[in-house]
């Protein structure tokens, strides 16, 4: 079992920036995907951004051009740089990772504890 460790988040004014970090500790053979989802009050959890092991990224239309996801494979970490934040970006952001603990073994998906991002107008 792996508990992803998130850091970052907080309160920022509209137009500001924040950076989230996500670490995957423990015994890991490979991480096939890392990313973030978010959930605002009264809404369903939605995809924000993902990055796969080869470096290809995917973004929700609502954050394209403002958010940048990256990863450090050597450290088993991912980062989400959020610029030009808007009040509608306010949500709890959950880091996720799809990984293998051993070669040729099944993948598992894990989640972080969540990081609150609040953008004031």
VMD Tcl script that builds the backbone (N, CA, C; Angstrom):
set m [mol new atoms 363]
animate dup $m
set s [atomselect $m all]
$s set {name element resname resid chain x y z} {
  {N N UNK 1 A 0.839 -1.185 0.000}
  {CA C UNK 1 A 0.000 0.000 0.000}
  {C C UNK 1 A 0.879 1.241 0.000}
  {N N UNK 2 A 0.487 2.213 -0.810}
  {CA C UNK 2 A 1.233 3.458 -0.923}
  {C C UNK 2 A 0.302 4.618 -0.637}
  {N N UNK 3 A 0.711 5.516 0.231}
  {CA C UNK 3 A -0.028 6.749 0.473}
  {C C UNK 3 A 0.750 7.884 -0.147}
  {N N UNK 4 A 0.200 8.440 -1.196}
  {CA C UNK 4 A 0.866 9.561 -1.830}
  {C C UNK 4 A 0.863 10.753 -0.874}
  {N N UNK 5 A 1.942 11.509 -0.903}
  {CA C UNK 5 A 2.083 12.651 -0.011}
  {C C UNK 5 A 2.021 13.936 -0.817}
  {N N UNK 6 A 1.009 14.733 -0.538}
  {CA C UNK 6 A 0.825 15.994 -1.248}
  {C C UNK 6 A 1.299 17.155 -0.398}
  {N N UNK 7 A 1.759 18.203 -1.066}
  {CA C UNK 7 A 2.091 19.446 -0.385}
  {C C UNK 7 A 1.783 20.606 -1.314}
  {N N UNK 8 A 1.717 21.776 -0.741}
  {CA C UNK 8 A 1.358 22.964 -1.502}
  {C C UNK 8 A -0.092 23.309 -1.243}
  {N N UNK 9 A -0.677 24.079 -2.124}
  {CA C UNK 9 A -2.042 24.537 -1.919}
  {C C UNK 9 A -2.074 25.742 -1.010}
  {N N UNK 10 A -3.288 26.192 -0.719}
  {CA C UNK 10 A -3.452 27.348 0.150}
  {C C UNK 10 A -4.437 28.334 -0.419}
  {N N UNK 11 A -4.326 29.567 0.068}
  {CA C UNK 11 A -5.222 30.645 -0.333}
  {C C UNK 11 A -4.461 31.656 -1.178}
  {N N UNK 12 A -5.042 32.030 -2.298}
  {CA C UNK 12 A -4.402 32.995 -3.188}
  {C C UNK 12 A -5.469 33.857 -3.842}
  {N N UNK 13 A -5.086 35.061 -4.213}
  {CA C UNK 13 A -6.019 35.922 -4.933}
  {C C UNK 13 A -6.089 35.533 -6.398}
  {N N UNK 14 A -7.194 35.875 -7.020}
  {CA C UNK 14 A -7.349 35.613 -8.448}
  {C C UNK 14 A -6.183 36.224 -9.216}
  {N N UNK 15 A -5.672 35.448 -10.180}
  {CA C UNK 15 A -4.519 35.881 -10.944}
  {C C UNK 15 A -3.193 35.414 -10.370}
  {N N UNK 16 A -3.234 34.881 -9.169}
  {CA C UNK 16 A -2.025 34.415 -8.516}
  {C C UNK 16 A -1.625 33.014 -8.941}
  {N N UNK 17 A -0.580 32.507 -8.274}
  {CA C UNK 17 A -0.025 31.196 -8.614}
  {C C UNK 17 A 0.162 30.352 -7.363}
  {N N UNK 18 A 0.070 29.047 -7.565}
  {CA C UNK 18 A 0.376 28.078 -6.532}
  {C C UNK 18 A 1.034 26.873 -7.180}
  {N N UNK 19 A 1.754 26.112 -6.376}
  {CA C UNK 19 A 2.397 24.901 -6.867}
  {C C UNK 19 A 2.088 23.743 -5.924}
  {N N UNK 20 A 1.623 22.659 -6.522}
  {CA C UNK 20 A 1.378 21.437 -5.767}
  {C C UNK 20 A 2.480 20.438 -6.062}
  {N N UNK 21 A 2.835 19.667 -5.035}
  {CA C UNK 21 A 3.801 18.596 -5.206}
  {C C UNK 21 A 3.174 17.293 -4.737}
  {N N UNK 22 A 3.633 16.205 -5.317}
  {CA C UNK 22 A 3.118 14.887 -4.953}
  {C C UNK 22 A 4.282 13.905 -4.965}
  {N N UNK 23 A 4.443 13.189 -3.874}
  {CA C UNK 23 A 5.514 12.207 -3.755}
  {C C UNK 23 A 4.919 10.820 -3.562}
  {N N UNK 24 A 5.536 9.853 -4.222}
  {CA C UNK 24 A 5.112 8.458 -4.086}
  {C C UNK 24 A 6.225 7.708 -3.375}
  {N N UNK 25 A 6.093 7.521 -2.056}
  {CA C UNK 25 A 7.160 6.847 -1.303}
  {C C UNK 25 A 7.005 5.333 -1.355}
  {N N UNK 26 A 7.995 4.635 -0.818}
  {CA C UNK 26 A 7.882 3.194 -0.698}
  {C C UNK 26 A 8.535 2.448 -1.842}
  {N N UNK 27 A 8.281 1.154 -1.858}
  {CA C UNK 27 A 8.885 0.266 -2.844}
  {C C UNK 27 A 8.095 0.321 -4.144}
  {N N UNK 28 A 8.694 0.935 -5.154}
  {CA C UNK 28 A 8.016 1.134 -6.437}
  {C C UNK 28 A 8.941 0.717 -7.565}
  {N N UNK 29 A 8.416 -0.092 -8.482}
  {CA C UNK 29 A 9.202 -0.488 -9.647}
  {C C UNK 29 A 9.087 0.559 -10.747}
  {N N UNK 30 A 7.868 0.986 -11.030}
  {CA C UNK 30 A 7.670 1.999 -12.063}
  {C C UNK 30 A 6.349 2.725 -11.815}
  {N N UNK 31 A 6.314 3.975 -12.250}
  {CA C UNK 31 A 5.093 4.773 -12.179}
  {C C UNK 31 A 4.656 5.084 -13.601}
  {N N UNK 32 A 3.523 4.570 -13.993}
  {CA C UNK 32 A 3.078 4.720 -15.365}
  {C C UNK 32 A 2.358 6.050 -15.588}
  {N N UNK 33 A 1.727 6.572 -14.549}
  {CA C UNK 33 A 0.985 7.823 -14.679}
  {C C UNK 33 A 0.936 8.531 -13.333}
  {N N UNK 34 A 1.058 9.834 -13.379}
  {CA C UNK 34 A 0.814 10.674 -12.207}
  {C C UNK 34 A -0.061 11.841 -12.641}
  {N N UNK 35 A -0.849 12.347 -11.717}
  {CA C UNK 35 A -1.710 13.456 -12.094}
  {C C UNK 35 A -2.515 13.982 -10.932}
  {N N UNK 36 A -3.409 14.887 -11.263}
  {CA C UNK 36 A -4.287 15.481 -10.279}
  {C C UNK 36 A -5.735 15.497 -10.771}
  {N N UNK 37 A -6.609 15.244 -9.828}
  {CA C UNK 37 A -8.028 15.485 -9.983}
  {C C UNK 37 A -8.413 16.542 -8.952}
  {N N UNK 38 A -9.569 17.140 -9.145}
  {CA C UNK 38 A -10.051 18.104 -8.149}
  {C C UNK 38 A -11.541 17.926 -7.929}
  {N N UNK 39 A -11.969 18.344 -6.743}
  {CA C UNK 39 A -13.382 18.243 -6.407}
  {C C UNK 39 A -13.805 19.496 -5.658}
  {N N UNK 40 A -14.714 20.231 -6.266}
  {CA C UNK 40 A -15.285 21.418 -5.641}
  {C C UNK 40 A -16.540 21.024 -4.854}
  {N N UNK 41 A -16.932 21.818 -3.874}
  {CA C UNK 41 A -18.129 21.488 -3.076}
  {C C UNK 41 A -19.352 21.290 -3.955}
  {N N UNK 42 A -20.033 20.176 -3.749}
  {CA C UNK 42 A -21.250 19.896 -4.488}
  {C C UNK 42 A -21.035 19.425 -5.915}
  {N N UNK 43 A -19.778 19.208 -6.295}
  {CA C UNK 43 A -19.489 18.769 -7.667}
  {C C UNK 43 A -18.742 17.438 -7.650}
  {N N UNK 44 A -18.761 16.793 -8.808}
  {CA C UNK 44 A -18.035 15.528 -8.940}
  {C C UNK 44 A -16.543 15.780 -9.104}
  {N N UNK 45 A -15.759 14.782 -8.740}
  {CA C UNK 45 A -14.318 14.874 -8.943}
  {C C UNK 45 A -14.046 14.904 -10.446}
  {N N UNK 46 A -13.140 15.786 -10.874}
  {CA C UNK 46 A -12.827 15.914 -12.295}
  {C C UNK 46 A -11.323 15.898 -12.519}
  {N N UNK 47 A -10.953 15.438 -13.704}
  {CA C UNK 47 A -9.549 15.401 -14.094}
  {C C UNK 47 A -9.017 16.815 -14.275}
  {N N UNK 48 A -7.808 17.054 -13.777}
  {CA C UNK 48 A -7.134 18.332 -14.001}
  {C C UNK 48 A -6.002 18.142 -15.007}
  {N N UNK 49 A -5.075 17.252 -14.709}
  {CA C UNK 49 A -3.930 17.038 -15.583}
  {C C UNK 49 A -3.265 15.711 -15.244}
  {N N UNK 50 A -2.674 15.084 -16.258}
  {CA C UNK 50 A -1.909 13.860 -16.046}
  {C C UNK 50 A -0.636 13.910 -16.873}
  {N N UNK 51 A 0.347 13.138 -16.424}
  {CA C UNK 51 A 1.591 12.973 -17.176}
  {C C UNK 51 A 1.975 11.504 -17.086}
  {N N UNK 52 A 2.287 10.910 -18.243}
  {CA C UNK 52 A 2.657 9.499 -18.255}
  {C C UNK 52 A 4.172 9.353 -18.222}
  {N N UNK 53 A 4.629 8.126 -18.127}
  {CA C UNK 53 A 6.049 7.881 -17.933}
  {C C UNK 53 A 6.899 8.425 -19.070}
  {N N UNK 54 A 6.359 8.449 -20.293}
  {CA C UNK 54 A 7.116 8.969 -21.420}
  {C C UNK 54 A 7.164 10.479 -21.491}
  {N N UNK 55 A 6.367 11.129 -20.643}
  {CA C UNK 55 A 6.377 12.581 -20.595}
  {C C UNK 55 A 5.173 13.245 -21.238}
  {N N UNK 56 A 4.334 12.495 -21.917}
  {CA C UNK 56 A 3.152 13.097 -22.538}
  {C C UNK 56 A 2.178 13.567 -21.465}
  {N N UNK 57 A 1.578 14.712 -21.731}
  {CA C UNK 57 A 0.672 15.315 -20.758}
  {C C UNK 57 A -0.741 15.445 -21.326}
  {N N UNK 58 A -1.685 15.561 -20.405}
  {CA C UNK 58 A -3.085 15.744 -20.771}
  {C C UNK 58 A -3.692 16.721 -19.774}
  {N N UNK 59 A -4.467 17.673 -20.273}
  {CA C UNK 59 A -5.057 18.704 -19.423}
  {C C UNK 59 A -6.554 18.834 -19.665}
  {N N UNK 60 A -7.265 19.192 -18.617}
  {CA C UNK 60 A -8.661 19.583 -18.793}
  {C C UNK 60 A -8.686 20.888 -19.584}
  {N N UNK 61 A -9.700 21.057 -20.401}
  {CA C UNK 61 A -9.792 22.272 -21.214}
  {C C UNK 61 A -9.788 23.520 -20.338}
  {N N UNK 62 A -10.362 23.416 -19.164}
  {CA C UNK 62 A -10.511 24.588 -18.301}
  {C C UNK 62 A -9.182 25.083 -17.737}
  {N N UNK 63 A -8.128 24.266 -17.796}
  {CA C UNK 63 A -6.843 24.681 -17.220}
  {C C UNK 63 A -5.739 24.795 -18.265}
  {N N UNK 64 A -6.025 24.438 -19.488}
  {CA C UNK 64 A -5.001 24.511 -20.536}
  {C C UNK 64 A -4.465 25.929 -20.672}
  {N N UNK 65 A -3.146 26.020 -20.772}
  {CA C UNK 65 A -2.517 27.324 -20.904}
  {C C UNK 65 A -2.251 28.013 -19.578}
  {N N UNK 66 A -2.814 27.497 -18.493}
  {CA C UNK 66 A -2.608 28.100 -17.165}
  {C C UNK 66 A -1.861 27.158 -16.214}
  {N N UNK 67 A -2.126 25.866 -16.330}
  {CA C UNK 67 A -1.514 24.875 -15.449}
  {C C UNK 67 A -0.469 24.086 -16.229}
  {N N UNK 68 A 0.589 23.692 -15.530}
  {CA C UNK 68 A 1.629 22.859 -16.128}
  {C C UNK 68 A 1.965 21.724 -15.178}
  {N N UNK 69 A 1.873 20.501 -15.690}
  {CA C UNK 69 A 2.235 19.328 -14.886}
  {C C UNK 69 A 3.599 18.839 -15.330}
  {N N UNK 70 A 4.386 18.389 -14.365}
  {CA C UNK 70 A 5.705 17.835 -14.671}
  {C C UNK 70 A 5.999 16.728 -13.664}
  {N N UNK 71 A 7.024 15.937 -13.966}
  {CA C UNK 71 A 7.386 14.875 -13.036}
  {C C UNK 71 A 8.890 14.699 -12.983}
  {N N UNK 72 A 9.347 14.202 -11.852}
  {CA C UNK 72 A 10.755 13.866 -11.656}
  {C C UNK 72 A 10.791 12.359 -11.434}
  {N N UNK 73 A 11.154 11.630 -12.461}
  {CA C UNK 73 A 11.109 10.170 -12.381}
  {C C UNK 73 A 12.092 9.623 -11.334}
  {N N UNK 74 A 13.219 10.280 -11.199}
  {CA C UNK 74 A 14.230 9.801 -10.249}
  {C C UNK 74 A 13.742 9.894 -8.804}
  {N N UNK 75 A 12.879 10.878 -8.539}
  {CA C UNK 75 A 12.382 11.096 -7.186}
  {C C UNK 75 A 10.969 10.567 -6.977}
  {N N UNK 76 A 10.375 10.008 -8.035}
  {CA C UNK 76 A 8.971 9.559 -7.959}
  {C C UNK 76 A 8.054 10.684 -7.489}
  {N N UNK 77 A 8.241 11.834 -8.100}
  {CA C UNK 77 A 7.442 12.998 -7.727}
  {C C UNK 77 A 6.821 13.646 -8.951}
  {N N UNK 78 A 5.714 14.352 -8.716}
  {CA C UNK 78 A 5.064 15.139 -9.756}
  {C C UNK 78 A 4.747 16.511 -9.178}
  {N N UNK 79 A 4.612 17.480 -10.092}
  {CA C UNK 79 A 4.362 18.854 -9.701}
  {C C UNK 79 A 3.252 19.434 -10.583}
  {N N UNK 80 A 2.448 20.288 -9.989}
  {CA C UNK 80 A 1.422 20.999 -10.751}
  {C C UNK 80 A 1.594 22.485 -10.494}
  {N N UNK 81 A 2.092 23.192 -11.482}
  {CA C UNK 81 A 2.241 24.637 -11.399}
  {C C UNK 81 A 0.956 25.274 -11.902}
  {N N UNK 82 A 0.331 26.051 -11.049}
  {CA C UNK 82 A -0.961 26.658 -11.383}
  {C C UNK 82 A -0.809 28.176 -11.430}
  {N N UNK 83 A -0.967 28.739 -12.619}
  {CA C UNK 83 A -0.856 30.180 -12.807}
  {C C UNK 83 A -2.207 30.765 -13.216}
  {N N UNK 84 A -2.306 32.064 -13.120}
  {CA C UNK 84 A -3.535 32.771 -13.508}
  {C C UNK 84 A -4.766 32.117 -12.892}
  {N N UNK 85 A -4.683 31.850 -11.613}
  {CA C UNK 85 A -5.766 31.141 -10.940}
  {C C UNK 85 A -7.051 31.962 -10.915}
  {N N UNK 86 A -8.152 31.232 -10.997}
  {CA C UNK 86 A -9.480 31.835 -11.010}
  {C C UNK 86 A -10.289 31.308 -9.821}
  {N N UNK 87 A -11.287 32.048 -9.384}
  {CA C UNK 87 A -12.121 31.549 -8.276}
  {C C UNK 87 A -12.716 30.180 -8.563}
  {N N UNK 88 A -13.018 29.897 -9.823}
  {CA C UNK 88 A -13.593 28.592 -10.166}
  {C C UNK 88 A -12.587 27.450 -10.071}
  {N N UNK 89 A -11.323 27.763 -9.824}
  {CA C UNK 89 A -10.327 26.722 -9.581}
  {C C UNK 89 A -10.357 26.247 -8.121}
  {N N UNK 90 A -11.127 26.911 -7.297}
  {CA C UNK 90 A -11.225 26.528 -5.886}
  {C C UNK 90 A -11.769 25.112 -5.751}
  {N N UNK 91 A -11.009 24.262 -5.059}
  {CA C UNK 91 A -11.377 22.848 -4.913}
  {C C UNK 91 A -10.340 22.164 -4.027}
  {N N UNK 92 A -10.639 20.921 -3.683}
  {CA C UNK 92 A -9.613 20.048 -3.092}
  {C C UNK 92 A -8.959 19.298 -4.244}
  {N N UNK 93 A -7.654 19.381 -4.323}
  {CA C UNK 93 A -6.894 18.748 -5.387}
  {C C UNK 93 A -6.282 17.451 -4.870}
  {N N UNK 94 A -6.562 16.367 -5.598}
  {CA C UNK 94 A -6.090 15.035 -5.196}
  {C C UNK 94 A -5.046 14.539 -6.189}
  {N N UNK 95 A -3.885 14.215 -5.676}
  {CA C UNK 95 A -2.849 13.603 -6.487}
  {C C UNK 95 A -3.183 12.122 -6.678}
  {N N UNK 96 A -2.837 11.593 -7.843}
  {CA C UNK 96 A -3.040 10.178 -8.105}
  {C C UNK 96 A -1.840 9.611 -8.856}
  {N N UNK 97 A -1.612 8.332 -8.674}
  {CA C UNK 97 A -0.522 7.660 -9.384}
  {C C UNK 97 A -0.954 6.240 -9.720}
  {N N UNK 98 A -0.586 5.804 -10.903}
  {CA C UNK 98 A -0.791 4.409 -11.326}
  {C C UNK 98 A 0.594 3.788 -11.429}
  {N N UNK 99 A 0.851 2.780 -10.631}
  {CA C UNK 99 A 2.218 2.285 -10.538}
  {C C UNK 99 A 2.258 0.770 -10.362}
  {N N UNK 100 A 3.477 0.236 -10.517}
  {CA C UNK 100 A 3.730 -1.195 -10.282}
  {C C UNK 100 A 4.766 -1.312 -9.165}
  {N N UNK 101 A 4.542 -2.264 -8.289}
  {CA C UNK 101 A 5.515 -2.496 -7.221}
  {C C UNK 101 A 6.632 -3.432 -7.673}
  {N N UNK 102 A 6.331 -4.258 -8.686}
  {CA C UNK 102 A 7.332 -5.180 -9.235}
  {C C UNK 102 A 7.152 -5.283 -10.741}
  {N N UNK 103 A 8.223 -5.657 -11.419}
  {CA C UNK 103 A 8.180 -5.812 -12.865}
  {C C UNK 103 A 7.159 -6.874 -13.257}
  {N N UNK 104 A 6.398 -6.611 -14.313}
  {CA C UNK 104 A 5.424 -7.558 -14.877}
  {C C UNK 104 A 4.288 -7.888 -13.912}
  {N N UNK 105 A 4.134 -7.091 -12.875}
  {CA C UNK 105 A 3.030 -7.284 -11.934}
  {C C UNK 105 A 1.915 -6.282 -12.239}
  {N N UNK 106 A 0.708 -6.509 -11.686}
  {CA C UNK 106 A -0.404 -5.595 -11.981}
  {C C UNK 106 A -0.141 -4.168 -11.519}
  {N N UNK 107 A -0.846 -3.247 -12.187}
  {CA C UNK 107 A -0.797 -1.854 -11.767}
  {C C UNK 107 A -1.770 -1.637 -10.608}
  {N N UNK 108 A -1.447 -0.619 -9.806}
  {CA C UNK 108 A -2.340 -0.171 -8.742}
  {C C UNK 108 A -2.477 1.346 -8.847}
  {N N UNK 109 A -3.662 1.848 -8.513}
  {CA C UNK 109 A -3.868 3.295 -8.446}
  {C C UNK 109 A -3.945 3.715 -6.982}
  {N N UNK 110 A -3.208 4.777 -6.670}
  {CA C UNK 110 A -3.224 5.328 -5.323}
  {C C UNK 110 A -3.582 6.808 -5.365}
  {N N UNK 111 A -3.997 7.309 -4.204}
  {CA C UNK 111 A -4.428 8.702 -4.086}
  {C C UNK 111 A -3.722 9.388 -2.922}
  {N N UNK 112 A -3.581 10.694 -3.051}
  {CA C UNK 112 A -3.079 11.504 -1.958}
  {C C UNK 112 A -4.219 11.916 -1.045}
  {N N UNK 113 A -3.852 12.625 0.006}
  {CA C UNK 113 A -4.830 13.006 1.026}
  {C C UNK 113 A -5.651 14.230 0.633}
  {N N UNK 114 A -5.230 14.902 -0.415}
  {CA C UNK 114 A -5.957 16.091 -0.870}
  {C C UNK 114 A -5.318 17.366 -0.366}
  {N N UNK 115 A -5.330 18.388 -1.199}
  {CA C UNK 115 A -4.790 19.704 -0.842}
  {C C UNK 115 A -5.824 20.764 -1.211}
  {N N UNK 116 A -6.176 21.592 -0.248}
  {CA C UNK 116 A -7.172 22.625 -0.502}
  {C C UNK 116 A -6.537 23.792 -1.249}
  {N N UNK 117 A -7.163 24.173 -2.339}
  {CA C UNK 117 A -6.780 25.368 -3.090}
  {C C UNK 117 A -7.981 26.303 -3.093}
  {N N UNK 118 A -7.782 27.502 -2.576}
  {CA C UNK 118 A -8.857 28.485 -2.511}
  {C C UNK 118 A -8.403 29.752 -3.221}
  {N N UNK 119 A -9.178 30.180 -4.197}
  {CA C UNK 119 A -8.851 31.375 -4.963}
  {C C UNK 119 A -9.925 32.422 -4.689}
  {N N UNK 120 A -9.509 33.542 -4.128}
  {CA C UNK 120 A -10.460 34.608 -3.807}
  {C C UNK 120 A -10.547 35.610 -4.952}
  {N N UNK 121 A -11.711 36.182 -5.103}
  {CA C UNK 121 A -11.914 37.142 -6.196}
  {C C UNK 121 A -11.574 38.561 -5.769}
}
mol reanalyze $m
mol bondsrecalc $m
mol representation Tube
mol addrep $m
